[in-house]
Amino acid sequence: MRHSQTMIPTLKEIPSDAEIKSHQLLLRAGYMRQIASGVYSYLPLGNKVIKKVEAIVRDEMEKAGFFEMLMPALQPSELWKDTGRWYTYGSELMRLNDRHDREFALGATHEEIITSIVRDEVKSYKKLPLNVYQIQTKFRDEKRPRFGLLRGREFIMKDAYSFHTSKESLDEVYDRVFQAYTNIFSRLGLNFRAVIADSGAMGGKDTHEFMALSDIGEDTIAYSDRSNFAANIEMAPVSVTYEKSDEEIQEREEVDTPGQKTMEEVANFLSLPIEKGIKSLLFKIDDAYVLVLCRGDHEINDIKLKNIYQASEVELATPEEAKEHLGADFGSLGPVGVENIEIIADTAVQAMVNSYCGANENDKHYINVNPDRDFKVSQYADVRFIQEGDPSPDGQGTIKFAQGIEVGHVFKLGKLYAEKLGASYLDEQGKQQTMTMGCYGIGVSRVVAAIVEQFHDDKGIQWPKSVTPFDVHLVAINPKKEDQAELAEQLYNQLSDQGYEVLYDDRTERPGVKFADSELIGLPIRITVGKRASEGIVECKLRENGEQLELNITDLTEYLERFFA
């Protein structure tokens, strides 16, 4: 492709609303342009990268036994109402009415659509397992679109679905997709981790996220420093054995704590360690109120609460609700004297001796509080977030934290959607059975942003060879000079004939502009035709490390073959 004949509108300045490197560089290098908040057009370079990512995804999904199809983005509300997600998915679901006032959604995901198709078309066990996927634009009404392609309102996604007669069949395909994802992200050159995750609005259980490691990632990964264990911080189990101290039990005492609200403030005011404190938070879990306790230096994990209660919704009670049910504001809540509200506690609380907690009266706390004697707990469970320095749940090493960008997610949905939408089949005995499902997603446009986050320097993007929009950036220093123009044309045709994708900068811009644009665009190798063109000598420069050398064009083919091997 000739630079002069395509659209690569590079920018010198960083756009004011671009906060992270991938957003800045994809705009500056002319890969995309914003059309509305969270909505982007992919210009020629950006579209080529998207297609390269999609090609790798297609290759590995088809190797895993999946077949591509395409479903509508416009989805009738009836299917979403049948599964209940029309009401529970939340405000991110983009809804609209047609001229006849019928309700539709713009597809955020396609579980309802694919399940209804398979329900209507597959009747026998002989047609299962069935594995299909699509690559399509998805829509989510993000409250605050940000970070460019990482959190948009319109994005490109690969979503795949599998249907089975048994859990064993689902497990086998799940493992194949897990390996396919590992292959995909390895081929893309990403530094990534597969982590134990929460299924969220998707439902189901047994799920993993694939995280590209990045300082700007919005998810925290807890991983072992000695093993392959990794989990989203929301799902990482805590495996700590707490020893109860043998100190003498003291009499409980009420003390004044004027103006002390946080655990840190109360600990300092009482001159006691924060780990001696009991943190008490009132949650509304579905329609019931639950008082949840943890140690003062720990944080309660609402995802673990949701899983313990198998709840649809878990939210912190409002200050008004806390006042109504417990008689005090946040900062003064505690378990002593609570009778009509269930109390559950983190396992660490069971080993606490002579602790302090809120007295359910503003500006008052109890000291020398002890479980069982002073309050009753309905159950002790792992309800806190794991912390750096905790032992790894697999017994190997200790936990460290890293930030990650979610680029893929695999779910074992089980029978959740099939039951609600009536997707069944006749087994070998002619009996009707409900199908078992799996679901597997990759954020194609998010992957592009994640790659740029990991592959860039202060001059621009550094594309991995697998997804670069062009293999070679051919630059003629001065195409007005006959020897340079002739050699550049010769190389452009030769390299194209050899199967390389070549971006030929044939513009009459100054050399400095061309070189700056080349660094910004980030193709793996630049071949410069300059003052030694008449000798058949060109300069080759690698984008990854800046290595450069002069070559006779007779040696160029061998050099490129080694580089792209």
ABEGO torsion letter per residue (X at the ends): XBAAABBBBBBABBBAABABAAAAAAAAAGABBBABBGBBBBBAAAAAAAAAAAAAAAAAAAAAGBBBBBBBABBBAAAAAAAGAAAAAEAABBBBBBAAGBBBBBBABAAAAAAAAAAAABABAAAOBBBBBBBBBBBBBBABBBGEAABBABBBBBBBBBBBABAAAAAAAAAAAAAAAAAAAAAAGBBBBBBBBBAEAAEEBGBBBBBBBBAABABBBBBBAABABBBBAAABBBBBBBBBBABBBBBBBBBBBBGBABAAAAAAAAGBBAAABBBBBBBBBEABBBBBBBBAABBBBAAAAAAAAGBABBBBBBAAAAAAAAGBBBGABBABGBAABBBBBBAAAAABBGBBBBAGBBGBBBBGBBBGAABBBABBBBABBBBBGBBBAAGBEBBBBBBBBBABBBBBAEAAAAAAAGBBBBBAAGBBBBBBBBBBBBBAAAAAAAAAAABBBAAEBBBBAAABABABBBBBABAABAAAAAAAAAAAAAAAAAGBBBBBBABABBAAAAAAAAAAAGBABBBBBBAAAAAGBBBBBBAAAGBBBBBBAAAAAAAAAAAAX
